[in-house]
Every structure is written in C-alpha cells, then in structure tokens.
Amino acid sequence: MRVQYFVNLNFWFIFLIVVLYQIDVSAQNKIKFSGKILDRETRQSLQGVEIFISNTTLHAISDKRGEFAITVPPGNHIIKLKMMGYQEFSDTIHIPLNVTRFYQQFLMVPIVYRGETVFVVAERFKSNLNPMVHSISIPMMNKIPIFAEADPFRAMQYLPGITSINDYSGELYLQGGNSDQTMILYDGVPVFNPYHLGGLFSTFNMDNIERIDLHPAGYGAAFGEGLSGIVNIIPRTEISRTKKFKASIGLLNSKVFTQFPLGKGTLGIAARRTYFDVVSRIIKEPNAYYFYDIQGNYSFSFGKNNFFALSTLFSKDVLKNTNISPKAPSWGNWILSLQWKRVLKKIFYLESQIYLSQSVMNAQNDRSNGQQINVDNYVQTQGWKGHLFLESGNHVFQSGFDLKQISIHYQWRIFNAYDLENFIDPPQNAFFDYAPPEYRYRKKPIFYALFFQDNFRLNQKLFIIPAVRATYSSLSENIDWQPRFSIRYVVNPIVNFQFSYGTYYQYMYTLKQNDGKTIIRPFSVLFVSDRQDGTQPLKANHYVGKIEFRIQPNLFGEIVLYHKSLFRIPTVMNELPHFKRYPHTASGFSLLVKKEKGLFNGWVGYNYSKSIVKTSFPFPAGYERRHSLKVVLTLSFPKGWEFSSNFFLTSGLPYTPVIGVRTKIIDPSSLPVPETIYGDINSAHFPAYHRLDIGIVKKWGNKKNHTWELRFQIFNIYNHKNPLYYDKFSVNNEFNLPLVPTINLSYKR
C-alpha cells in the first residue's frame, strides 16, 4: 500500500506541475505566431518539420501545407526547425508587443547525397504512424553500466515495463508477459534463439546497431505473433562516404567494427569473439566454452528513389569437453536478408524484403561408457514481405503482406550425459521443462498474413488509426482476424493522450516456466499450434492508455496503463511434468521521467505489474515482479570524464513454499517414503531484489579524430546477495551475481 500511495502521490505531483505551468503561461500576453516552411530548392511545402522555441516548452509540427501556429509571448525568440534529411535551421525572431498575430516564411536546405530521398520520405511516412512505438537511442544505452559487455537486451531491462528473472538472463519479460511472448526481430526478420552463453547475452553487437524499435502492448498491424510486444533490432544501413573503425578489448571478449564505401554503396562489418577457451587451455580445464558472431551490411542505391540493403548475421556457441567427441555441442543463428525501398512522387513509398533465418543446435557423442549425446535441432524460416505507404489528403494508408514457411525439426537422444549435468541437470531441460531423454518433433507450417492501416489526421490535435491484420496458418486451417485501433489527442505542445486496443495471435511458443534452477538455456524448443494436436494459437486482447508530457524543453515524462487478457497460455503446474492451458491476465502501469541531453541525463522509472494465472485457484505467474523502481544516471565532466550508475529495486519473484513433509507407504513390505507437502502455488515471495552498478569512463583523443575510451564498471557494487531460486526449505542456497568488476578499452576513428 505504501508503494502504491507513493506512486499515486508522484502522479498527482507531476500533474500539478503541468497544470500550474499552463496557468502561468496563460497569464502572459499571447501572440499567435504562424508560418510556412518550404524546401529551399523545390519550394514545396514540408510536412512533419518540428518547430522549437528556445528556452520554452513551446513546440509544434508543420502540417501537409507546411504551416504551423504557436502562441508565444512578445520579445526576442530563437526558433529552431528540425527535420530528417534537412539541415537544422536556427534564427532569432522578434515578436512585437503591439500585435496579435505574427507571420513568417522559412526555407530549409536539403542534405543531398545518393539515396537520401528514400530516407527522408520513409521517415516522414513512418513518423506517428504508431504512437506506441519507442525508438531507443544507442548512444544512451552505451552509457549504462552493464555486466561484462554492452548488450542491447540487458540495457533494455533498465526500462520500466521490462523485467528479468535473474542476473544470468538477458531474456525480456515485457509488461507482464512471458519471455516467449516478446518477438525478437533483426531488421524485421524473426530470430528464434537470440542468445549467447545460455541467455546471458544477446547475439547482437551494439557497434552495428542503428537503433532499437520497441513495440509494446497496443502495437500496430504491421507486426504480429508477439503476444506481449515486438523488439526490432535495426542494423546500420546508411549510405556514407565516411570511413569508420572501432576496436575494443575487455575481460570477456574482443570485438571490431568497420564501415567504408564500396562501389556505389557502403559496407559495414562487426565481429566479436570470447576467449574463455583460451583461458581453459592455459589452466588445463577440460570444459572450454566460447562464442563468436559476425554481422554484415551492404547498402547501395540507384538514383535517389531506390535503396537496397543486404544484411546478414551469423552467431555460434561451442561447448568443448575432452570427454565429448567427435562433435561438441554447438548452437547458433544465421540470418540473410535483402531489402528494397522505393519512393514514387513522394506520396507513395514501398518496402519489400526476402529473408532466411535459421537457428540450430548439434551434438554427437557415442562412447563405450554408455554416454550418448546426439542432438539435431533446427528451426528455419524463409519468407517474403512487402509494405506500402500512400499519402492522400489527411490520410496515410498502409497495407502489406508477409508470406513465410517455417521448418521445425527436433531430434535428440541423451543418456548418461554426466559431463553435461554439471551445466544442466538433466541436460534435456535446456529444450523444455520435463523434456524426455529421447524425443522427435517435426512440423512445416506455412503462414499468410495481410494487413491494412489508416493513419487519419482529423485536425492538428486528433489522430485516429484503425487497422486490421488477418493471418492464415496451414496447421490451424483458419483465418485469424485481428482488429486494432489507436487514437491520439494532442492537448497542447506539452501534453498528449493516447489509447490503443488490439487483438493478437501467437502461433509458436515454448514450454518453460521460471523455476530458477535451469539457468543455462542455450536452445529453447519452439512448438507450433496445430489443430491435429488439439492446440490452438495463443490469443490476447490489449487495452493501453498513455500520457506523454514535457516538463521542460529537455525533460520528458510518460505514464502508461495497460491491461492484457491472454488465452490458451501453456502453464506448468507445480512439480507435475505436464502443461495445461489457462487464461492469464497482465495489468499494471508505469511512470517514466527522462532527461536525454546535457551534462546530467538519465531517467527514473517505476512499474507496477500484476500477472495472474486464471485457474480455479488463481496464482501469480512465476516471472511476476509486482513493483519495480529503476534509476539510471549519467554525469559528464570536463576533460572526457563520465560517471554513470544504475539502481534496481524490485519485488522478489514468487515461489511455491514447502509447508511440511509426511511419510507415505507405497509397499507394505518396504520402509515409508518421505513426501514433500507444498503450499499454494507461488503463494510466497523472495526478498526484495536490489542492486547498484557504477561505471567510470575516460575519453581522450587527438585532432585527427582518433578517440580512445577506457571504461571501468562494477556490477553489484555493495555485493548484495539476491537469492536465485527456492530449493525445498531454503531460498538462500544459491545467489545471483556477486560484485563483478570489468574493464574495457576501445579505439575508434
């Protein structure tokens, strides 16, 4: 109750600040400042230009005629105009005291290089088409002190609404949903097992990421099959004539990134590798593990209206053991994608993409001592999708398709695998909970999806987005209709409201619960809904409300309220080796206050989340963290010094307690067998989880743009022992990560 009271108090405090600010502004003399913004070369009106008045919170966006209007006090003001593809405009204007209206025309200079038109039009079409999308800044994420290695998934866990189950997992639990309900995409292509080291790190190299698009609950019709949300990793695909190079070495791995012009385009390559296996050989340890990944992108254009991007990603993990031969367990991903973008008359924009994505795991070992480890698992999808944008009046229409075939093949025999039991016991639990030692599963479904969406601007304040998506699965032999709707109302330049509703289906899922004991999960088996097996696709209805507000020009905030009704969710019951399907609910709210620029920046976020399994006796899901407070702070100092810190305070995870032991007579001729008596499912909770991480960065360089960076970080600086899992009568047998210092040196030019 205290936490809820604290959150409510903060909400009304911020609301009061906004109201008082509005009253203060309203008390001043107001003059209507309007204008029109044109392209300097073509004299065409520019829609979507952001207009800022310096040292105020005043802000506007130009309409389709390039016009805008802001109410300002008289006096001298610095006006700034910003739009992707154009040089930033800044000028001082004088608003006379004795007028009620003031008008001025502005000309913006385009940035011209080959293929730029595609980027400009794409950005204009996609802006505000889905108000629930968050584009996450990579420079900001790179400043966050993270365990051992800068990682996009671990950085995202610092955002409100996203939780993790322990320090060993980079999995994303989004707004009260399970981790398999968050669809992971690499430039729009699904990635089935996007983790290294059994889930400790993602397979994505931060050096090669342009941005991360997070689509939480209430996302638009262009995406599907993520019951809780979508995370789309966007690689660097810009066309640039500038050469870039970066190399770094740390305690965990070394990595390199380079980008340079090649022919009519730009080639970018990023690679990294760990050296655990080198250390293992030095100390003569029989277990030798390592991973590596390579990402490549080649972008080129034909004229100003055609853009092509060829992207690939290859990752591999290898667990070597002197007792496991001839083929050690290995797993990884391979992605290949070709994307084409074309602009026609600046009112019609087209994207088309063909892709291949594969996730595999292999092992082979038959020894005379009876040890058998034979694994042949893979999931592969190949597809073609297209996306159309058409602007007409106050409408921006979207339509598209996604055709794909998924090949699923799982086969293993694992007996007497003593060497692997040190990592996972039993080893087959790496695939799914209570997996048998011998198993075979094959499916080859085909999916067809079509969608339509209309971004309709009624006026400068009100936007309405109706949409529908239809998906057909060859295994379910049914068309699943998914209506979606969003509305956005801009109250004034500093406050806007949004609401979204949507129906979502998910056809692939895992069979894993959070018991805390299976920490390493190198290859999660994905099952597919099949009518012949009696399984239907997972379903959810989302209801999301959002308030965005600007406290100061560089201080933003948002409040998000959500409720999700989920159906047919596979759920494992306590200590029973089988799953049942139950409805779930996930509801909660989050509060975020964020400062992005300046010597001091960061954010404070609070999240309340309630995830309930709706059986005859409802109980909380095993991944639920009811309360969560996250504070991220970065301070910049002179001479290239930078300090950063993160603080976590979250509720403990739920668990099923042991309430006693009794003896049970199975055979009258034998001794009684002890039987554990459990309480209600997930009726107890771990102690609150809390942790503080810090980072210190020193940057230096010379006039030739050569930059060095030394980064020192300490994870869990006060070495708090956060319990890892519950084992019979104790929650303190194993702990999350202790104090861990890391150091990293990088060079770039």
ZAMARGU-4260 file (C-alpha; in steps of 0.2 Angstrom, whole numbers, plus 5000, padded with zeros to 4 digits):
<rodrens>
0) 5000/5000/5000 | 5014/5012/5004 | 5022/5009/4987 | 5005/5012/4978 | 5002/5028/4989
5) 5020/5034/4984 | 5016/5031/4965 | 4999/5040/4966 | 5007/5054/4975 | 5020/5056/4962
10) 5007/5056/4948 | 4997/5070/4956 | 5013/5080/4959 | 5018/5079/4941 | 5001/5083/4935
15) 5000/5098/4947 | 5016/5104/4939 | 5009/5103/4922 | 4993/5112/4927 | 5002/5126/4936
20) 5014/5128/4921 | 4999/5130/4910 | 4991/5143/4921 | 5007/5153/4922 | 5009/5153/4903
25) 4991/5158/4901 | 4993/5173/4912 | 5005/5181/4900 | 5001/5191/4884 | 4999/5179/4870
30) 5003/5182/4851 | 4999/5170/4838 | 5015/5166/4829 | 5012/5157/4812 | 5022/5152/4797
35) 5025/5141/4782 | 5040/5130/4779 | 5046/5126/4762 | 5060/5117/4753 | 5073/5130/4748
40) 5076/5121/4731 | 5059/5115/4725 | 5048/5127/4735 | 5037/5113/4740 | 5028/5113/4757
45) 5037/5102/4771 | 5026/5092/4782 | 5032/5085/4798 | 5045/5099/4802 | 5047/5101/4821
50) 5047/5119/4827 | 5055/5123/4844 | 5056/5140/4853 | 5072/5140/4863 | 5071/5142/4882
55) 5052/5137/4882 | 5042/5121/4881 | 5033/5128/4865 | 5034/5115/4851 | 5024/5112/4835
60) 5024/5101/4819 | 5020/5108/4802 | 5005/5101/4793 | 5004/5095/4775 | 5004/5113/4769
65) 5020/5116/4778 | 5010/5128/4790 | 5011/5129/4809 | 5005/5140/4823 | 5011/5143/4841
70) 5005/5155/4854 | 5020/5165/4861 | 5024/5180/4872 | 5031/5195/4864 | 5050/5198/4863
75) 5065/5190/4855 | 5065/5171/4852 | 5077/5159/4845 | 5067/5147/4833 | 5074/5130/4828
80) 5067/5119/4814 | 5072/5101/4813 | 5068/5088/4800 | 5077/5072/4795 | 5085/5075/4778
85) 5087/5094/4780 | 5100/5105/4788 | 5094/5111/4805 | 5088/5129/4804 | 5090/5142/4818
90) 5087/5160/4818 | 5081/5174/4830 | 5064/5182/4828 | 5057/5197/4836 | 5038/5197/4841
95) 5032/5215/4843 | 5022/5219/4858 | 5008/5229/4849 | 5002/5215/4838 | 4990/5200/4840
100) 4997/5190/4825 | 5014/5187/4818 | 5018/5178/4801 | 5035/5172/4794 | 5040/5160/4780
105) 5055/5149/4782 | 5066/5139/4769 | 5075/5123/4774 | 5091/5117/4765 | 5090/5098/4760
110) 5105/5087/4764 | 5109/5079/4747 | 5118/5063/4744 | 5113/5047/4734 | 5098/5038/4741
115) 5093/5052/4753 | 5076/5054/4746 | 5072/5037/4751 | 5077/5040/4769 | 5068/5057/4770
120) 5051/5050/4764 | 5052/5034/4774 | 5055/5044/4790 | 5040/5056/4785 | 5028/5041/4782
125) 5033/5032/4797 | 5033/5046/4810 | 5017/5045/4821 | 5010/5030/4812 | 5010/5020/4828
130) 5011/5031/4844 | 5015/5016/4855 | 5032/5013/4846 | 5048/5018/4856 | 5064/5021/4847
135) 5078/5018/4859 | 5094/5028/4857 | 5110/5018/4856 | 5122/5031/4862 | 5111/5032/4878
140) 5111/5013/4880 | 5130/5013/4878 | 5132/5024/4894 | 5123/5011/4905 | 5135/5001/4916
145) 5131/4983/4912 | 5138/4967/4917 | 5154/4962/4907 | 5148/4968/4890 | 5137/4981/4882
150) 5122/4972/4877 | 5105/4979/4870 | 5094/4967/4879 | 5102/4970/4896 | 5101/4988/4893
155) 5083/4987/4889 | 5080/4978/4906 | 5083/4995/4914 | 5067/5002/4906 | 5051/5002/4916
160) 5039/4989/4910 | 5053/4977/4906 | 5059/4964/4919 | 5071/4950/4920 | 5071/4934/4931
165) 5089/4934/4937 | 5106/4941/4934 | 5111/4927/4922 | 5097/4930/4910 | 5095/4943/4896
170) 5078/4937/4892 | 5065/4951/4890 | 5048/4950/4900 | 5038/4964/4893 | 5023/4972/4903
175) 5018/4956/4912 | 5021/4943/4898 | 5032/4928/4897 | 5049/4930/4888 | 5042/4919/4873
180) 5028/4932/4871 | 5041/4945/4865 | 5045/4943/4847 | 5063/4947/4843 | 5067/4953/4825
185) 5083/4958/4817 | 5079/4971/4803 | 5061/4964/4803 | 5067/4945/4802 | 5062/4934/4816
190) 5077/4927/4827 | 5072/4911/4836 | 5086/4909/4849 | 5094/4926/4850 | 5106/4922/4865
195) 5124/4918/4869 | 5130/4909/4884 | 5113/4901/4888 | 5104/4918/4889 | 5117/4928/4897
200) 5120/4940/4882 | 5111/4943/4866 | 5118/4939/4849 | 5118/4957/4844 | 5133/4968/4843
205) 5130/4985/4849 | 5143/4993/4837 | 5132/4988/4822 | 5115/4994/4829 | 5107/5010/4822
210) 5093/5009/4834 | 5080/4998/4843 | 5062/4999/4840 | 5051/4993/4854 | 5033/4990/4851
215) 5025/4986/4867 | 5007/4982/4870 | 4995/4990/4858 | 5006/4990/4843 | 5000/4992/4825
220) 4995/4980/4812 | 5012/4979/4803 | 5018/4966/4815 | 5011/4951/4823 | 5014/4935/4833
225) 5021/4944/4848 | 5008/4942/4861 | 5016/4955/4873 | 5026/4965/4860 | 5040/4966/4847
230) 5058/4971/4848 | 5065/4975/4831 | 5085/4977/4831 | 5089/4989/4816 | 5106/4987/4810
235) 5117/5001/4802 | 5112/5003/4784 | 5116/5021/4780 | 5125/5026/4764 | 5140/5036/4769
240) 5157/5040/4761 | 5165/5042/4778 | 5176/5028/4784 | 5173/5022/4802 | 5183/5010/4813
245) 5181/5004/4831 | 5190/4990/4841 | 5189/4985/4859 | 5196/4973/4871 | 5189/4968/4888
250) 5189/4954/4901 | 5175/4944/4891 | 5179/4947/4873 | 5187/4957/4859 | 5177/4965/4845
255) 5179/4976/4830 | 5168/4986/4819 | 5172/4994/4802 | 5162/5004/4789 | 5169/5010/4772
260) 5162/5015/4755 | 5162/5001/4742 | 5157/5004/4724 | 5140/5013/4724 | 5137/5009/4742
265) 5143/5006/4760 | 5149/4990/4768 | 5149/4988/4787 | 5156/4973/4797 | 5155/4969/4815
270) 5163/4954/4824 | 5167/4948/4841 | 5174/4933/4850 | 5176/4927/4868 | 5192/4919/4874
275) 5185/4908/4888 | 5193/4893/4879 | 5210/4900/4878 | 5210/4903/4897 | 5203/4885/4899
280) 5218/4878/4890 | 5230/4888/4900 | 5223/4881/4916 | 5220/4864/4909 | 5202/4864/4912
285) 5193/4851/4902 | 5177/4862/4899 | 5181/4875/4886 | 5167/4887/4880 | 5167/4901/4868
290) 5156/4911/4856 | 5158/4922/4841 | 5146/4932/4830 | 5148/4942/4814 | 5136/4955/4807
295) 5137/4962/4789 | 5128/4975/4780 | 5130/4982/4762 | 5119/4997/4757 | 5118/5004/4740
300) 5106/5015/4729 | 5101/5018/4711 | 5097/5036/4709 | 5088/5045/4723 | 5072/5034/4724
305) 5079/5016/4725 | 5088/5009/4740 | 5094/4992/4744 | 5101/4984/4759 | 5109/4967/4761
310) 5111/4961/4779 | 5117/4945/4787 | 5121/4939/4805 | 5130/4923/4810 | 5132/4918/4828
315) 5139/4902/4836 | 5142/4895/4853 | 5153/4880/4856 | 5155/4869/4872 | 5170/4859/4871
320) 5175/4845/4883 | 5189/4832/4882 | 5176/4819/4886 | 5164/4824/4872 | 5168/4819/4855
325) 5169/4819/4840 | 5156/4834/4839 | 5154/4845/4854 | 5138/4853/4857 | 5136/4869/4847
330) 5121/4881/4843 | 5119/4897/4834 | 5109/4908/4821 | 5111/4913/4803 | 5101/4927/4795
335) 5101/4933/4777 | 5090/4947/4771 | 5088/4958/4756 | 5078/4974/4757 | 5072/4986/4744
340) 5064/5003/4746 | 5057/5014/4733 | 5049/5031/4733 | 5036/5037/4719 | 5032/5055/4718
345) 5035/5057/4737 | 5017/5052/4741 | 5020/5033/4738 | 5033/5023/4747 | 5036/5004/4745
350) 5047/4992/4755 | 5050/4974/4750 | 5060/4961/4759 | 5065/4942/4756 | 5074/4934/4771
355) 5080/4917/4778 | 5083/4914/4797 | 5089/4898/4805 | 5093/4893/4822 | 5102/4876/4825
360) 5109/4865/4839 | 5120/4850/4835 | 5130/4837/4846 | 5136/4820/4843 | 5144/4808/4855
365) 5143/4789/4857 | 5156/4782/4870 | 5159/4765/4876 | 5155/4770/4894 | 5137/4772/4888
370) 5136/4791/4887 | 5125/4796/4872 | 5123/4814/4867 | 5115/4815/4850 | 5106/4831/4846
375) 5100/4838/4829 | 5088/4853/4831 | 5084/4867/4820 | 5071/4880/4816 | 5071/4888/4799
380) 5060/4901/4791 | 5061/4909/4774 | 5049/4922/4768 | 5044/4937/4758 | 5035/4953/4764
385) 5030/4969/4757 | 5024/4986/4765 | 5015/5000/4756 | 5013/5018/4761 | 5001/5030/4752
390) 4998/5048/4757 | 4981/5055/4752 | 4974/5071/4760 | 4974/5069/4779 | 4977/5050/4777
395) 4992/5039/4776 | 4987/5022/4771 | 4997/5007/4775 | 4995/4989/4768 | 5006/4974/4767
400) 5009/4955/4767 | 5020/4943/4775 | 5022/4925/4767 | 5033/4913/4776 | 5036/4894/4778
405) 5044/4888/4794 | 5053/4871/4795 | 5054/4863/4813 | 5065/4848/4816 | 5069/4842/4834
410) 5078/4825/4837 | 5089/4820/4852 | 5095/4805/4862 | 5103/4810/4878 | 5108/4796/4891
415) 5121/4796/4905 | 5127/4813/4900 | 5137/4815/4916 | 5149/4829/4908 | 5134/4840/4904
420) 5125/4838/4920 | 5137/4850/4928 | 5129/4863/4917 | 5110/4857/4916 | 5103/4843/4926
425) 5095/4834/4917 | 5103/4841/4900 | 5087/4839/4890 | 5079/4853/4901 | 5089/4865/4890
430) 5075/4862/4877 | 5059/4862/4888 | 5054/4858/4906 | 5052/4840/4909 | 5059/4835/4892
435) 5061/4816/4889 | 5079/4810/4886 | 5073/4804/4868 | 5062/4815/4858 | 5057/4819/4840
440) 5046/4833/4833 | 5043/4839/4815 | 5032/4852/4808 | 5032/4863/4792 | 5018/4876/4793
445) 5015/4890/4781 | 5009/4907/4786 | 5000/4920/4776 | 4997/4937/4783 | 4989/4953/4776
450) 4986/4970/4785 | 4978/4987/4782 | 4980/5003/4792 | 4975/5021/4790 | 4983/5035/4799
455) 4970/5048/4799 | 4973/5066/4805 | 4956/5074/4809 | 4965/5090/4813 | 4981/5096/4821
460) 4976/5089/4838 | 4967/5072/4834 | 4974/5057/4826 | 4964/5041/4823 | 4972/5024/4817
465) 4960/5010/4813 | 4969/4994/4807 | 4966/4975/4804 | 4978/4961/4802 | 4972/4943/4795
470) 4984/4928/4797 | 4981/4910/4790 | 4991/4895/4796 | 4991/4879/4786 | 4991/4869/4803
475) 4976/4878/4811 | 4967/4879/4794 | 4959/4895/4800 | 4960/4914/4796 | 4963/4924/4812
480) 4956/4942/4811 | 4965/4954/4822 | 4957/4971/4823 | 4967/4986/4831 | 4963/5004/4834
485) 4973/5019/4841 | 4968/5037/4845 | 4980/5051/4849 | 4975/5068/4856 | 4987/5082/4857
490) 4981/5094/4871 | 4994/5107/4869 | 5013/5107/4865 | 5017/5099/4881 | 5004/5086/4884
495) 4996/5072/4874 | 4985/5057/4877 | 4984/5040/4868 | 4974/5025/4868 | 4976/5008/4859
500) 4966/4992/4858 | 4971/4977/4848 | 4969/4958/4846 | 4984/4947/4844 | 4988/4929/4840
505) 5004/4920/4843 | 5007/4903/4834 | 5024/4897/4841 | 5028/4896/4860 | 5040/4887/4872
510) 5036/4876/4887 | 5046/4883/4900 | 5042/4891/4917 | 5053/4901/4929 | 5060/4889/4942
515) 5076/4897/4944 | 5086/4881/4943 | 5088/4879/4925 | 5099/4895/4922 | 5108/4890/4906
520) 5096/4889/4891 | 5106/4888/4875 | 5092/4882/4864 | 5073/4884/4868 | 5062/4872/4858
525) 5048/4881/4850 | 5032/4872/4847 | 5018/4877/4834 | 5000/4877/4836 | 4992/4863/4826
530) 4974/4858/4825 | 4978/4840/4823 | 4987/4840/4840 | 4972/4849/4848 | 4982/4865/4851
535) 4975/4882/4846 | 4986/4898/4844 | 4988/4909/4859 | 4977/4925/4859 | 4977/4941/4868
540) 4967/4957/4869 | 4977/4973/4873 | 4970/4989/4881 | 4983/5003/4883 | 4982/5021/4889
545) 4997/5033/4888 | 5000/5051/4894 | 5015/5060/4887 | 5021/5077/4894 | 5035/5089/4893
550) 5041/5097/4910 | 5055/5107/4902 | 5062/5108/4885 | 5074/5093/4889 | 5064/5084/4902
555) 5050/5072/4897 | 5038/5060/4905 | 5026/5047/4902 | 5013/5037/4911 | 5007/5020/4903
560) 4992/5010/4909 | 4989/4993/4902 | 4978/4978/4903 | 4980/4962/4893 | 4968/4947/4893
565) 4978/4931/4887 | 4970/4915/4882 | 4976/4897/4880 | 4993/4900/4888 | 5003/4884/4892
570) 5007/4883/4910 | 5016/4871/4920 | 5009/4866/4937 | 5020/4864/4952 | 5030/4848/4952
575) 5020/4840/4939 | 5029/4835/4922 | 5015/4841/4911 | 5007/4858/4905 | 4990/4864/4904
580) 4982/4879/4895 | 4975/4893/4906 | 4969/4911/4903 | 4981/4924/4910 | 4979/4942/4914
585) 4993/4955/4914 | 4989/4973/4920 | 4999/4987/4928 | 5005/5005/4925 | 5022/5013/4923
590) 5029/5030/4926 | 5045/5037/4917 | 5053/5054/4919 | 5068/5056/4907 | 5081/5068/4903
595) 5091/5065/4887 | 5103/5079/4884 | 5115/5090/4894 | 5129/5086/4907 | 5117/5077/4918
600) 5105/5064/4910 | 5096/5048/4913 | 5079/5043/4919 | 5069/5037/4934 | 5055/5023/4931
605) 5043/5015/4942 | 5032/5000/4936 | 5018/4991/4944 | 5014/4974/4936 | 5002/4960/4940
610) 5002/4944/4931 | 4989/4931/4936 | 4986/4913/4930 | 4967/4911/4930 | 4964/4893/4936
615) 4951/4888/4949 | 4963/4895/4962 | 4972/4910/4953 | 4990/4912/4957 | 5004/4924/4951
620) 5015/4919/4936 | 5032/4914/4941 | 5040/4929/4932 | 5030/4942/4940 | 5039/4956/4949
625) 5025/4967/4957 | 5034/4983/4960 | 5050/4989/4951 | 5060/5005/4953 | 5074/5009/4941
630) 5086/5024/4942 | 5099/5027/4928 | 5110/5042/4930 | 5125/5049/4919 | 5136/5064/4923
635) 5148/5071/4911 | 5163/5080/4917 | 5177/5091/4909 | 5192/5083/4900 | 5182/5067/4894
640) 5177/5060/4911 | 5160/5052/4913 | 5151/5044/4928 | 5136/5033/4927 | 5126/5022/4939
645) 5110/5011/4939 | 5100/5006/4954 | 5087/4992/4954 | 5074/4989/4967 | 5061/4976/4963
650) 5049/4964/4972 | 5055/4946/4974 | 5049/4933/4962 | 5035/4921/4968 | 5038/4903/4973
655) 5029/4888/4980 | 5034/4885/4998 | 5036/4869/5006 | 5025/4868/5021 | 5029/4850/5028
660) 5035/4833/5025 | 5025/4817/5028 | 5029/4798/5026 | 5020/4788/5013 | 5018/4769/5012
665) 5020/4763/4994 | 5023/4745/4998 | 5019/4737/5015 | 5035/4727/5014 | 5046/4742/5011
670) 5050/4757/5023 | 5039/4773/5022 | 5044/4785/5008 | 5045/4804/5013 | 5034/4815/5003
675) 5035/4834/5002 | 5020/4844/5005 | 5019/4860/4996 | 5008/4876/4999 | 4998/4886/4987
680) 5006/4889/4970 | 5018/4904/4970 | 5010/4910/4987 | 5027/4915/4994 | 5040/4928/4988
685) 5058/4930/4988 | 5065/4945/4997 | 5066/4961/4988 | 5079/4962/4974 | 5091/4977/4974
690) 5107/4981/4966 | 5118/4996/4962 | 5130/4996/4947 | 5143/5010/4943 | 5154/5015/4928
695) 5168/5027/4925 | 5173/5032/4908 | 5188/5042/4902 | 5189/5048/4884 | 5204/5056/4875
700) 5210/5058/4858 | 5219/5070/4845 | 5215/5082/4831 | 5214/5068/4818 | 5198/5061/4826
705) 5207/5047/4834 | 5197/5043/4850 | 5202/5031/4865 | 5190/5026/4878 | 5193/5017/4894
710) 5178/5010/4903 | 5178/5003/4921 | 5162/4996/4928 | 5157/4987/4944 | 5142/4976/4944
715) 5133/4975/4961 | 5145/4986/4970 | 5139/4983/4988 | 5139/4964/4984 | 5121/4961/4989
720) 5116/4943/4990 | 5100/4941/4980 | 5093/4924/4981 | 5092/4914/4964 | 5080/4901/4967
725) 5070/4891/4980 | 5076/4874/4985 | 5064/4864/4996 | 5066/4873/5013 | 5078/4887/5009
730) 5079/4902/4997 | 5097/4906/5001 | 5106/4891/4993 | 5111/4900/4978 | 5113/4918/4974
735) 5113/4930/4959 | 5129/4938/4953 | 5140/4945/4966 | 5151/4960/4965 | 5159/4959/4947
740) 5172/4972/4941 | 5175/4974/4922 | 5187/4984/4912 | 5186/4988/4893 | 5197/4998/4881
745) 5191/5004/4864 | 5198/5014/4850 | 5189/5022/4836 | 5191/5034/4821
</rodrens>
